[in-house]
Amino acid sequence: MATKRILLIDDEADIHRIAQVGLMMEAGWELLTAQSSNEGLEIACSEHPDAILLDVMMPERDGIATLKLLQTTPDTQAIPIIFMTAKAQAADRRQLYALGARGVITKPFDPMTLASQISGFLAW
């Protein structure tokens, strides 16, 4: 797998640490992190990551509202979004795909397979 830059927008610091271990150790990818929607939007616009991992449930602005902002912002609208959620029901997944998600990863996730899951959704 080629080196990729992934932005993780999630309000839980533990998720950042777990994802970083998996992406860096298993794939050698760079992980950018944001703990809020606003911080994530700023980083996405300035850093132009290869993909964004986006938590569904966050305070202030949830993942769905953040996705809509990313989709309507010229600097970020082409960046593929993969949701990360504890809501694993089929109806929830269908809704996220209908909104434009390229993939859905269920929490808790295996950090050692995270890079391959992302690659599978994006055909890297």
N, CA, C and O atoms as a MOPAC input file, in Angstrom:
PM7 MOZYME 1SCF
protein

 N      0.83500 1    -1.18400 1     0.00000 1
 C      0.00000 1     0.00000 1     0.00000 1
 C      0.87900 1     1.24600 1     0.00000 1
 O      1.84800 1     1.32200 1     0.75600 1
 N      0.55600 1     2.20400 1    -0.82600 1
 C      1.30400 1     3.45400 1    -0.89100 1
 C      1.02200 1     4.28700 1     0.35800 1
 O     -0.01300 1     4.12000 1     1.00200 1
 N      1.94500 1     5.17800 1     0.69100 1
 C      1.75300 1     6.04200 1     1.84300 1
 C      0.57000 1     6.96300 1     1.60900 1
 O      0.46500 1     7.61900 1     0.57300 1
 N     -0.31100 1     7.00000 1     2.58700 1
 C     -1.51600 1     7.83400 1     2.51300 1
 C     -1.57400 1     8.74200 1     3.72300 1
 O     -0.95900 1     8.47700 1     4.75600 1
 N     -2.32800 1     9.82000 1     3.57400 1
 C     -2.59000 1    10.74000 1     4.68800 1
 C     -4.07700 1    10.66000 1     4.98800 1
 O     -4.91500 1    10.95500 1     4.13500 1
 N     -4.39100 1    10.25900 1     6.20600 1
 C     -5.76600 1    10.06800 1     6.62000 1
 C     -6.07900 1    11.05800 1     7.73500 1
 O     -5.29100 1    11.21900 1     8.66700 1
 N     -7.22400 1    11.71600 1     7.63800 1
 C     -7.69600 1    12.60400 1     8.70100 1
 C     -8.77800 1    11.87500 1     9.48200 1
 O     -9.75400 1    11.39900 1     8.90300 1
 N     -8.60600 1    11.78900 1    10.78300 1
 C     -9.59700 1    11.19700 1    11.67300 1
 C    -10.25600 1    12.31600 1    12.46900 1
 O     -9.59300 1    13.03200 1    13.21900 1
 N    -11.57400 1    12.46100 1    12.29800 1
 C    -12.34500 1    13.44900 1    13.05500 1
 C    -13.19500 1    12.66700 1    14.05500 1
 O    -14.18000 1    12.03000 1    13.68300 1
 N    -12.80300 1    12.72300 1    15.31700 1
 C    -13.46600 1    11.96400 1    16.37300 1
 C    -13.16600 1    12.65300 1    17.69100 1
 O    -12.03700 1    13.08600 1    17.92300 1
 N    -14.15900 1    12.76000 1    18.55100 1
 C    -13.97600 1    13.45700 1    19.81300 1
 C    -13.33400 1    12.59400 1    20.90000 1
 O    -13.09400 1    13.08700 1    22.00200 1
 N    -13.05400 1    11.33400 1    20.62300 1
 C    -12.46900 1    10.43200 1    21.62100 1
 C    -10.96700 1    10.24500 1    21.36500 1
 O    -10.56300 1     9.71900 1    20.32700 1
 N    -10.15900 1    10.68000 1    22.31900 1
 C     -8.70100 1    10.58100 1    22.18800 1
 C     -8.24700 1     9.12500 1    22.07300 1
 O     -7.27300 1     8.83800 1    21.37700 1
 N     -8.94300 1     8.20200 1    22.74900 1
 C     -8.56600 1     6.78200 1    22.66000 1
 C     -8.67900 1     6.26700 1    21.23000 1
 O     -7.84500 1     5.47600 1    20.79000 1
 N     -9.69200 1     6.70200 1    20.50900 1
 C     -9.87800 1     6.28300 1    19.10900 1
 C     -8.69600 1     6.78800 1    18.27300 1
 O     -8.21200 1     6.07600 1    17.39200 1
 N     -8.23300 1     8.00200 1    18.54300 1
 C     -7.08100 1     8.55300 1    17.82500 1
 C     -5.86200 1     7.66100 1    18.03300 1
 O     -5.16100 1     7.32300 1    17.07900 1
 N     -5.61300 1     7.28000 1    19.29000 1
 C     -4.43100 1     6.46600 1    19.60300 1
 C     -4.51200 1     5.08500 1    18.95000 1
 O     -3.53200 1     4.60100 1    18.38400 1
 N     -5.67000 1     4.46500 1    19.03200 1
 C     -5.84700 1     3.13000 1    18.45200 1
 C     -5.68800 1     3.17700 1    16.93700 1
 O     -5.01100 1     2.32700 1    16.35800 1
 N     -6.30300 1     4.15800 1    16.29400 1
 C     -6.20000 1     4.28600 1    14.83500 1
 C     -4.75900 1     4.57200 1    14.41600 1
 O     -4.28000 1     4.03700 1    13.41600 1
 N     -4.07700 1     5.41200 1    15.18000 1
 C     -2.70000 1     5.74200 1    14.83300 1
 C     -1.81300 1     4.51300 1    14.87200 1
 O     -0.98100 1     4.31300 1    13.98700 1
 N     -1.98700 1     3.69100 1    15.89200 1
 C     -1.19900 1     2.45700 1    15.99100 1
 C     -1.42100 1     1.60000 1    14.74500 1
 O     -0.46600 1     1.14000 1    14.12000 1
 N     -2.67100 1     1.39500 1    14.39600 1
 C     -2.97100 1     0.54500 1    13.24800 1
 C     -2.48700 1     1.11200 1    11.93300 1
 O     -1.86600 1     0.39900 1    11.14400 1
 N     -2.75700 1     2.37100 1    11.68300 1
 C     -2.41200 1     2.95000 1    10.38100 1
 C     -0.90700 1     3.13600 1    10.21000 1
 O     -0.37200 1     2.90600 1     9.12500 1
 N     -0.23400 1     3.54400 1    11.25700 1
 C      1.20700 1     3.75700 1    11.13900 1
 C      1.97100 1     2.43100 1    11.15100 1
 O      2.85800 1     2.21700 1    10.32400 1
 N      1.62900 1     1.54700 1    12.08200 1
 C      2.37200 1     0.29100 1    12.19900 1
 C      2.09100 1    -0.66300 1    11.05200 1
 O      3.01000 1    -1.28800 1    10.52300 1
 N      0.85400 1    -0.77800 1    10.67000 1
 C      0.48100 1    -1.76000 1     9.65600 1
 C      0.66500 1    -1.24800 1     8.23300 1
 O      0.96800 1    -2.03500 1     7.33600 1
 N      0.48900 1     0.04400 1     8.00800 1
 C      0.54400 1     0.54600 1     6.63800 1
 C      1.57000 1     1.65300 1     6.41300 1
 O      1.87100 1     1.98700 1     5.26700 1
 N      2.10400 1     2.22100 1     7.47400 1
 C      3.04300 1     3.32500 1     7.32100 1
 C      2.37900 1     4.61000 1     6.88500 1
 O      3.02700 1     5.49100 1     6.31900 1
 N      1.08400 1     4.72400 1     7.14600 1
 C      0.34200 1     5.91700 1     6.75300 1
 C      0.46100 1     7.00100 1     7.81100 1
 O      0.72900 1     6.72200 1     8.98000 1
 N      0.26000 1     8.24000 1     7.38700 1
 C      0.24400 1     9.37600 1     8.30300 1
 C     -1.19200 1     9.60400 1     8.75800 1
 O     -2.11600 1     9.58400 1     7.94400 1
 N     -1.38000 1     9.82000 1    10.05300 1
 C     -2.70700 1    10.09800 1    10.58900 1
 C     -2.74900 1    11.51300 1    11.12100 1
 O     -1.97900 1    11.87900 1    12.01000 1
 N     -3.65800 1    12.31300 1    10.56700 1
 C     -3.95500 1    13.63800 1    11.08300 1
 C     -5.18700 1    13.48700 1    11.96200 1
 O     -6.08000 1    12.70700 1    11.63100 1
 N     -5.25800 1    14.21400 1    13.07400 1
 C     -6.39700 1    14.04500 1    13.96800 1
 C     -7.05200 1    15.37300 1    14.30600 1
 O     -6.40000 1    16.41500 1    14.37400 1
 N     -8.35700 1    15.30400 1    14.51500 1
 C     -9.15400 1    16.44900 1    14.95600 1
 C    -10.17100 1    15.94000 1    15.95900 1
 O    -10.73200 1    14.85700 1    15.79000 1
 N    -10.40900 1    16.71700 1    17.00000 1
 C    -11.34500 1    16.30200 1    18.03100 1
 C    -12.71500 1    16.94900 1    17.89200 1
 O    -13.59700 1    16.70500 1    18.71600 1
 N    -12.90900 1    17.76500 1    16.86900 1
 C    -14.21600 1    18.39500 1    16.65100 1
 C    -14.43600 1    18.59000 1    15.15500 1
 O    -13.50600 1    18.52600 1    14.35100 1
 N    -15.66600 1    18.82500 1    14.81900 1
 C    -16.02300 1    19.07300 1    13.42700 1
 C    -15.29700 1    20.30300 1    12.88500 1
 O    -14.74000 1    20.26100 1    11.78800 1
 N    -15.29900 1    21.38900 1    13.64000 1
 C    -14.65400 1    22.61900 1    13.17400 1
 C    -13.15900 1    22.42300 1    12.94900 1
 O    -12.61100 1    22.85900 1    11.93700 1
 N    -12.51000 1    21.76700 1    13.89700 1
 C    -11.07600 1    21.49700 1    13.74700 1
 C    -10.83100 1    20.59800 1    12.53300 1
 O     -9.88200 1    20.81700 1    11.78000 1
 N    -11.67800 1    19.59500 1    12.34300 1
 C    -11.55500 1    18.69700 1    11.19900 1
 C    -11.71300 1    19.41300 1     9.87300 1
 O    -10.97000 1    19.15200 1     8.92700 1
 N    -12.67900 1    20.31600 1     9.80300 1
 C    -12.89100 1    21.08000 1     8.56800 1
 C    -11.66400 1    21.93500 1     8.24500 1
 O    -11.24600 1    22.01800 1     7.09000 1
 N    -11.09600 1    22.56200 1     9.26100 1
 C     -9.89300 1    23.38100 1     9.04500 1
 C     -8.73300 1    22.53200 1     8.52500 1
 O     -8.05100 1    22.91100 1     7.57400 1
 N     -8.52300 1    21.39100 1     9.15700 1
 C     -7.41600 1    20.52300 1     8.74700 1
 C     -7.65900 1    19.97100 1     7.34600 1
 O     -6.73600 1    19.91500 1     6.53300 1
 N     -8.88900 1    19.56600 1     7.06100 1
 C     -9.20500 1    19.03100 1     5.73000 1
 C     -8.93200 1    20.07200 1     4.64900 1
 O     -8.38600 1    19.74100 1     3.59600 1
 N     -9.30300 1    21.31600 1     4.89600 1
 C     -9.09200 1    22.37900 1     3.90000 1
 C     -7.61500 1    22.70100 1     3.71100 1
 O     -7.18000 1    22.98900 1     2.59500 1
 N     -6.84500 1    22.65400 1     4.78500 1
 C     -5.43600 1    23.04000 1     4.66500 1
 C     -4.51800 1    21.88600 1     4.27100 1
 O     -3.50700 1    22.10500 1     3.60500 1
 N     -4.85900 1    20.65600 1     4.67500 1
 C     -3.96200 1    19.52100 1     4.46700 1
 C     -4.35100 1    18.60500 1     3.30700 1
 O     -3.51000 1    17.84600 1     2.82600 1
 N     -5.58300 1    18.65700 1     2.85500 1
 C     -6.07800 1    17.84100 1     1.74200 1
 C     -5.70700 1    16.36000 1     1.89300 1
 O     -4.95700 1    15.82100 1     1.07800 1
 N     -6.23100 1    15.70500 1     2.93300 1
 C     -5.90200 1    14.29600 1     3.14400 1
 C     -6.45000 1    13.41400 1     2.02900 1
 O     -7.31700 1    13.83100 1     1.26100 1
 N     -5.93100 1    12.18600 1     1.95000 1
 C     -6.40300 1    11.23400 1     0.94500 1
 C     -7.79100 1    10.69700 1     1.27300 1
 O     -8.53800 1    10.30400 1     0.37700 1
 N     -8.13300 1    10.68100 1     2.55500 1
 C     -9.45100 1    10.22100 1     3.00300 1
 C     -9.70300 1    10.76800 1     4.39500 1
 O     -8.78000 1    11.16900 1     5.10300 1
 N    -10.98500 1    10.77500 1     4.77300 1
 C    -11.38200 1    11.22800 1     6.10500 1
 C    -12.16900 1    10.12300 1     6.78900 1
 O    -13.12700 1     9.59000 1     6.22900 1
 N    -11.75700 1     9.78000 1     8.01000 1
 C    -12.52400 1     8.90200 1     8.88200 1
 C    -13.32400 1     9.81900 1     9.79300 1
 O    -12.75000 1    10.66200 1    10.48200 1
 N    -14.64100 1     9.66300 1     9.80300 1
 C    -15.51700 1    10.61800 1    10.47100 1
 C    -16.45000 1     9.91000 1    11.44600 1
 O    -17.21600 1     9.02700 1    11.06000 1
 N    -16.37600 1    10.30600 1    12.70500 1
 C    -17.26400 1     9.77400 1    13.73400 1
 C    -18.68100 1    10.29600 1    13.49400 1
 O    -18.86500 1    11.45700 1    13.12700 1
 N    -19.67100 1     9.44300 1    13.70000 1
 C    -21.06200 1     9.86500 1    13.51300 1
 C    -21.53100 1    10.71100 1    14.68400 1
 O    -22.12700 1    11.76900 1    14.48100 1
 N    -21.27300 1    10.26500 1    15.90000 1
 C    -21.79900 1    10.95000 1    17.08300 1
 C    -20.71500 1    11.79300 1    17.74200 1
 O    -19.80400 1    11.27500 1    18.38900 1
 N    -20.83700 1    13.10800 1    17.56000 1
 C    -19.91800 1    14.05200 1    18.18100 1
 C    -20.73100 1    15.20900 1    18.74800 1
 O    -21.81300 1    15.51900 1    18.25000 1
 N    -20.20200 1    15.85200 1    19.80100 1
 C    -20.90300 1    17.02500 1    20.33000 1
 C    -20.79700 1    18.19800 1    19.35500 1
 O    -19.95800 1    18.19200 1    18.45400 1
 N    -21.62400 1    19.16500 1    19.53600 1
 C    -21.68700 1    20.39500 1    18.74200 1
 C    -22.18900 1    20.15000 1    17.32300 1
 O    -23.27900 1    20.60600 1    16.97700 1
 N    -21.42200 1    19.43700 1    16.48600 1
 C    -21.87200 1    19.12900 1    15.12700 1
 C    -21.57300 1    17.65900 1    14.88100 1
 O    -20.42300 1    17.23000 1    14.97400 1
 N    -22.60300 1    16.89300 1    14.56700 1
 C    -22.40400 1    15.45300 1    14.36900 1
 C    -21.77200 1    15.15700 1    13.01400 1
 O    -21.57200 1    16.05400 1    12.19400 1
 N    -21.46600 1    13.88800 1    12.79800 1
 C    -20.79500 1    13.48700 1    11.57800 1
 C    -21.59900 1    13.74200 1    10.31500 1
 O    -21.03000 1    14.08000 1     9.27700 1
 N    -22.90700 1    13.58500 1    10.38700 1
 C    -23.73500 1    13.80300 1     9.19700 1
 C    -23.70300 1    15.26900 1     8.79000 1
 O    -23.56600 1    15.57700 1     7.60600 1
 N    -23.82800 1    16.17800 1     9.75300 1
 C    -23.74800 1    17.61200 1     9.43200 1
 C    -22.34800 1    17.97100 1     8.93200 1
 O    -22.19900 1    18.81000 1     8.04400 1
 N    -21.33900 1    17.34100 1     9.49900 1
 C    -19.95700 1    17.58500 1     9.05600 1
 C    -19.76200 1    17.08400 1     7.63000 1
 O    -19.12500 1    17.75500 1     6.81800 1
 N    -20.30500 1    15.91300 1     7.32100 1
 C    -20.22900 1    15.37900 1     5.96100 1
 C    -20.82500 1    16.36600 1     4.95900 1
 O    -20.23800 1    16.62000 1     3.90700 1
 N    -21.97300 1    16.91200 1     5.28400 1
 C    -22.63200 1    17.86200 1     4.37000 1
 C    -21.76800 1    19.09500 1     4.14200 1
 O    -21.69800 1    19.60600 1     3.02500 1
 N    -21.10900 1    19.57700 1     5.19600 1
 C    -20.19700 1    20.71900 1     5.03200 1
 C    -19.00000 1    20.35000 1     4.16600 1
 O    -18.58800 1    21.12600 1     3.30400 1
 N    -18.44700 1    19.17300 1     4.39700 1
 C    -17.31100 1    18.72900 1     3.58300 1
 C    -17.70300 1    18.58800 1     2.11300 1
 O    -16.91700 1    18.91200 1     1.22300 1
 N    -18.91000 1    18.10900 1     1.86400 1
 C    -19.37700 1    17.90800 1     0.49100 1
 C    -19.64600 1    19.21400 1    -0.24100 1
 O    -19.59500 1    19.25200 1    -1.47100 1
 N    -19.93000 1    20.27500 1     0.48700 1
 C    -20.25900 1    21.55100 1    -0.15700 1
 C    -19.10600 1    22.54700 1    -0.14100 1
 O    -19.23600 1    23.65600 1    -0.65900 1
 N    -17.99200 1    22.16400 1     0.44300 1
 C    -16.81500 1    23.03500 1     0.47700 1
 C    -15.89800 1    22.64600 1    -0.68200 1
 O    -15.45700 1    21.49900 1    -0.75700 1
 N    -15.60600 1    23.57800 1    -1.58300 1
 C    -14.79500 1    23.23800 1    -2.76500 1
 C    -13.47300 1    22.54200 1    -2.44900 1
 O    -13.07600 1    21.63700 1    -3.18200 1
 N    -12.78100 1    22.93600 1    -1.38300 1
 C    -11.48000 1    22.34500 1    -1.04600 1
 C    -11.58200 1    20.90700 1    -0.54000 1
 O    -10.58200 1    20.18900 1    -0.52100 1
 N    -12.78400 1    20.47600 1    -0.12900 1
 C    -12.90400 1    19.15100 1     0.49600 1
 C    -13.92400 1    18.23700 1    -0.18100 1
 O    -14.02500 1    17.06500 1     0.18100 1
 N    -14.66400 1    18.73300 1    -1.13500 1
 C    -15.77000 1    17.94500 1    -1.68000 1
 C    -15.33700 1    16.66400 1    -2.39200 1
 O    -16.14600 1    15.74800 1    -2.53300 1
 N    -14.10800 1    16.57500 1    -2.83700 1
 C    -13.64600 1    15.36800 1    -3.53400 1
 C    -12.97500 1    14.35000 1    -2.60200 1
 O    -12.61600 1    13.25700 1    -3.04200 1
 N    -12.80300 1    14.69600 1    -1.33200 1
 C    -12.14200 1    13.78800 1    -0.39200 1
 C    -13.13100 1    12.70000 1     0.02700 1
 O    -14.22100 1    13.02100 1     0.50000 1
 N    -12.78400 1    11.43900 1    -0.13100 1
 C    -13.69700 1    10.36400 1     0.27800 1
 C    -13.85000 1    10.31100 1     1.80100 1
 O    -12.89100 1    10.49100 1     2.55100 1
 N    -15.09000 1    10.05800 1     2.22700 1
 C    -15.42800 1    10.00800 1     3.65000 1
 C    -15.82300 1     8.58500 1     4.02200 1
 O    -16.63700 1     7.95500 1     3.34800 1
 N    -15.23500 1     8.09300 1     5.10500 1
 C    -15.60500 1     6.79900 1     5.67900 1
 C    -16.08000 1     7.06500 1     7.09800 1
 O    -15.34100 1     7.61700 1     7.91300 1
 N    -17.29900 1     6.67700 1     7.39100 1
 C    -17.82800 1     6.87800 1     8.73400 1
 C    -17.32800 1     5.80500 1     9.67700 1
 O    -17.10100 1     4.66200 1     9.28100 1
 N    -17.16000 1     6.19300 1    10.93200 1
 C    -16.86200 1     5.26400 1    12.01800 1
 C    -17.98600 1     5.42600 1    13.03300 1
 O    -18.25200 1     6.52900 1    13.51100 1
 N    -18.64600 1     4.31100 1    13.35800 1
 C    -19.80200 1     4.40400 1    14.22300 1
 C    -20.01600 1     3.14800 1    15.04900 1
 O    -19.63600 1     2.04800 1    14.64900 1
 N    -20.62800 1     3.33400 1    16.20400 1
 C    -21.04200 1     2.20000 1    17.02800 1
 C    -22.41300 1     1.69400 1    16.57900 1
 O    -22.83800 1     0.61000 1    16.97900 1
 N    -23.09700 1     2.47200 1    15.75800 1
 C    -24.40800 1     2.07700 1    15.23800 1
 C    -24.20400 1     1.18900 1    14.02500 1
 O    -23.92500 1     1.67500 1    12.92900 1
 N    -24.34200 1    -0.10700 1    14.22100 1
 C    -24.00600 1    -1.05600 1    13.16100 1
 C    -25.23100 1    -1.63400 1    12.45900 1
 O    -25.09400 1    -2.54800 1    11.64600 1
 N    -26.40900 1    -1.13000 1    12.74900 1
 C    -27.60500 1    -1.68900 1    12.12800 1
 C    -27.64400 1    -1.35800 1    10.64100 1
 O    -27.13700 1    -0.32700 1    10.19800 1
 N    -28.25000 1    -2.24800 1     9.89600 1
 C    -28.30300 1    -2.10800 1     8.42900 1
 C    -28.94500 1    -0.79300 1     8.01000 1
 O    -28.48300 1    -0.16200 1     7.06000 1
 N    -29.99100 1    -0.37100 1     8.69300 1
 C    -30.67000 1     0.88200 1     8.33100 1
 C    -29.74300 1     2.08100 1     8.51400 1
 O    -29.75100 1     3.00100 1     7.69600 1
 N    -28.94800 1     2.07500 1     9.57400 1
 C    -27.98500 1     3.16000 1     9.80500 1
 C    -26.93300 1     3.18900 1     8.70700 1
 O    -26.58000 1     4.25500 1     8.20200 1
 N    -26.44000 1     2.02200 1     8.34300 1
 C    -25.43100 1     1.92600 1     7.27800 1
 C    -26.00100 1     2.42600 1     5.94800 1
 O    -25.34600 1     3.19100 1     5.24000 1
 N    -27.19900 1     2.00000 1     5.61500 1
 C    -27.82900 1     2.44200 1     4.35600 1
 C    -27.96300 1     3.95500 1     4.31500 1
 O    -27.71700 1     4.57700 1     3.28200 1
 N    -28.35500 1     4.55100 1     5.44600 1
 C    -28.49900 1     6.01100 1     5.49300 1
 C    -27.16000 1     6.69700 1     5.22100 1
 O    -27.09800 1     7.66500 1     4.46400 1
 N    -26.09900 1     6.19800 1     5.83500 1
 C    -24.78200 1     6.81500 1     5.65200 1
 C    -24.29400 1     6.67800 1     4.21100 1
 O    -23.72600 1     7.61900 1     3.65700 1
 N    -24.50900 1     5.52900 1     3.61400 1
 C    -24.13000 1     5.34900 1     2.20500 1
 C    -24.97000 1     6.26900 1     1.30500 1
 O    -24.45300 1     6.84400 1     0.34600 1
 N    -26.25100 1     6.40300 1     1.61600 1
 C    -27.13100 1     7.26200 1     0.81300 1
 C    -26.68900 1     8.72500 1     0.87400 1
 O    -26.90700 1     9.48200 1    -0.07200 1
 N    -26.07800 1     9.11300 1     1.97200 1
 C    -25.59000 1    10.48600 1     2.12200 1
 C    -24.26600 1    10.72500 1     1.40400 1
 O    -23.82500 1    11.86700 1     1.27500 1
 N    -23.63200 1     9.65200 1     0.93900 1
 C    -22.39200 1     9.81400 1     0.18400 1
 C    -21.16100 1     9.20600 1     0.82300 1
 O    -20.05300 1     9.39700 1     0.32200 1
 N    -21.32500 1     8.47800 1     1.91600 1
 C    -20.16500 1     7.82700 1     2.53900 1
 C    -19.60400 1     6.77400 1     1.60000 1
 O    -20.35000 1     6.08400 1     0.90600 1
 N    -18.28600 1     6.65700 1     1.58600 1
 C    -17.64200 1     5.61800 1     0.77600 1
 C    -17.51700 1     4.31100 1     1.53800 1
 O    -17.26400 1     3.26100 1     0.94800 1
 N    -17.69800 1     4.37900 1     2.86200 1
 C    -17.62100 1     3.18100 1     3.67800 1
 C    -18.09900 1     3.46000 1     5.07900 1
 O    -18.26200 1     4.61300 1     5.47900 1
 N    -18.32400 1     2.38500 1     5.82900 1
 C    -18.72100 1     2.47900 1     7.23400 1
 C    -17.92300 1     1.43300 1     8.00900 1
 O    -17.96400 1     0.24500 1     7.68800 1
 N    -17.21000 1     1.87900 1     9.01700 1
 C    -16.43500 1     1.00000 1     9.89000 1
 C    -17.10500 1     1.01100 1    11.25000 1
 O    -17.37100 1     2.07200 1    11.81500 1
 N    -17.37400 1    -0.17000 1    11.76800 1
 C    -18.04900 1    -0.29600 1    13.04700 1
 C    -17.05400 1    -0.22900 1    14.19800 1
 O    -16.00700 1    -0.87400 1    14.16600 1
 N    -17.39200 1     0.55600 1    15.20900 1
 C    -16.62000 1     0.61500 1    16.44500 1
 C    -17.17400 1    -0.43400 1    17.39200 1
 O    -18.38900 1    -0.63400 1    17.41300 1
 N    -16.36200 1    -1.10100 1    18.16300 1
 C    -14.90400 1    -1.02000 1    18.13500 1
 C    -14.35200 1    -1.70600 1    16.89300 1
 O    -14.94700 1    -2.65200 1    16.37600 1
 N    -13.22500 1    -1.22600 1    16.42800 1
 C    -12.60000 1    -1.76700 1    15.22400 1
 C    -11.25500 1    -2.38100 1    15.57700 1
 O    -10.68100 1    -2.09400 1    16.62800 1
 N    -10.77000 1    -3.21600 1    14.70000 1
 C     -9.46000 1    -3.84600 1    14.87800 1
 C     -8.41000 1    -2.92700 1    14.25000 1
 O     -8.40200 1    -2.75800 1    13.03000 1
 N     -7.52800 1    -2.33100 1    15.05200 1
 C     -6.55100 1    -1.40700 1    14.48100 1
 C     -5.60700 1    -2.06500 1    13.47300 1
 O     -5.07800 1    -1.39300 1    12.58800 1
 N     -5.39600 1    -3.36500 1    13.60400 1
 C     -4.47100 1    -4.05200 1    12.70300 1
 C     -5.07700 1    -4.30700 1    11.32400 1
 O     -4.34800 1    -4.63800 1    10.39000 1
 N     -6.39500 1    -4.16000 1    11.17800 1
 C     -7.02100 1    -4.32000 1     9.86300 1
 C     -7.61300 1    -3.00700 1     9.34600 1
 O     -8.24400 1    -2.98400 1     8.29000 1
 N     -7.41200 1    -1.92200 1    10.08300 1
 C     -8.01800 1    -0.64300 1     9.69200 1
 C     -7.54700 1    -0.17300 1     8.31700 1
 O     -8.36600 1     0.24600 1     7.49900 1
 N     -6.25500 1    -0.23600 1     8.05100 1
 C     -5.74400 1     0.22100 1     6.75000 1
 C     -6.31700 1    -0.61500 1     5.61100 1
 O     -6.66300 1    -0.07200 1     4.56200 1
 N     -6.42100 1    -1.91200 1     5.80200 1
 C     -6.97500 1    -2.74400 1     4.72800 1
 C     -8.46700 1    -2.48700 1     4.54200 1
 O     -8.96700 1    -2.57200 1     3.42000 1
 N     -9.19100 1    -2.17300 1     5.62100 1
 C    -10.60400 1    -1.82000 1     5.47900 1
 C    -10.74200 1    -0.53200 1     4.66300 1
 O    -11.56000 1    -0.45500 1     3.74700 1
 N     -9.94700 1     0.46300 1     4.99800 1
 C     -9.98800 1     1.73500 1     4.27100 1
 C     -9.64700 1     1.49400 1     2.80400 1
 O    -10.33800 1     1.99100 1     1.91400 1
 N     -8.59800 1     0.74300 1     2.55300 1
 C     -8.18600 1     0.45400 1     1.17500 1
 C     -9.28700 1    -0.26400 1     0.41400 1
 O     -9.49700 1     0.00300 1    -0.76900 1
 N     -9.98900 1    -1.16900 1     1.07400 1
 C    -11.07800 1    -1.88600 1     0.43100 1
 C    -12.21900 1    -0.97100 1     0.01300 1
 O    -12.79900 1    -1.14500 1    -1.05900 1
 N    -12.53800 1    -0.00200 1     0.85200 1
 C    -13.60500 1     0.93500 1     0.50700 1
 C    -13.21200 1     1.85700 1    -0.63000 1
 O    -14.06000 1     2.28000 1    -1.41500 1
 N    -11.92900 1     2.16900 1    -0.72000 1
 C    -11.48400 1     3.16700 1    -1.68300 1
 C    -10.73700 1     2.57600 1    -2.87000 1
 O    -10.30700 1     3.31500 1    -3.75600 1
 N    -10.57600 1     1.25700 1    -2.90300 1
 C     -9.92000 1     0.55200 1    -4.01400 1
 C     -8.51500 1     1.08400 1    -4.26600 1
 O     -8.13900 1     1.34600 1    -5.40800 1
 N     -7.73700 1     1.24300 1    -3.18800 1
 C     -6.34500 1     1.69400 1    -3.31100 1
 C     -5.46400 1     0.51600 1    -3.59100 1
 O     -4.25100 1     0.67100 1    -3.73100 1

